[in-house]
Amino acid sequence: MAYVIGDDCVSCGACAGGCPVGAIAEGAEHYEIDADSCISCGACAGTCPSGAISEA
């Protein structure tokens, strides 16, 4: 199951740097995870300082 970034995202970009497959990019309102590319490893969740990333 892919991870998602919620509204608590502060757009710091820490998650994008932590994603081993490059599935995270800056979106219109905050960073977003491409569900088709996400390998559900959870690396991004561990780097998020605001706790905005969770499993979908």
C-alpha positions in Angstrom: 0.0 0.0 0.0 1.4 3.4 -1.0 2.1 6.2 1.5 0.4 9.6 1.3 1.4 13.1 2.5 -1.3 14.9 4.5 -2.1 18.5 5.1 0.3 18.8 8.0 3.1 18.9 5.4 5.3 22.0 5.7 6.9 21.5 2.3 10.4 21.2 3.7 11.4 18.5 1.1 13.0 16.1 3.6 10.8 13.3 2.4 11.8 13.8 -1.3 15.5 13.3 -0.4 14.7 10.2 1.6 12.7 8.4 -1.1 14.9 5.7 -2.7 12.8 5.6 -5.9 12.1 9.3 -6.4 8.3 9.0 -6.0 7.9 12.3 -4.2 7.7 15.7 -5.8 6.4 19.2 -4.9 2.7 19.5 -5.6 0.4 22.6 -5.7 -0.2 22.8 -2.0 2.4 20.4 -0.5 4.7 17.5 -1.5 2.9 14.5 -3.0 3.8 10.8 -3.4 3.2 9.1 -6.8 1.3 6.0 -5.7 2.3 4.1 -8.9 6.0 4.6 -8.1 5.9 4.2 -4.3 7.3 0.9 -3.1 5.8 1.3 0.4 9.2 1.2 2.1 8.3 3.9 4.6 11.7 5.7 4.3 9.8 9.0 3.7 7.8 8.7 6.9 10.9 8.4 8.9 12.3 11.7 7.5 9.2 13.8 7.9 9.6 16.3 10.8 5.9 17.1 10.9 4.6 13.5 10.9 2.5 14.2 7.8 3.2 10.9 6.0 1.2 7.8 6.6 0.1 4.6 4.8 -2.9 5.1 2.6 
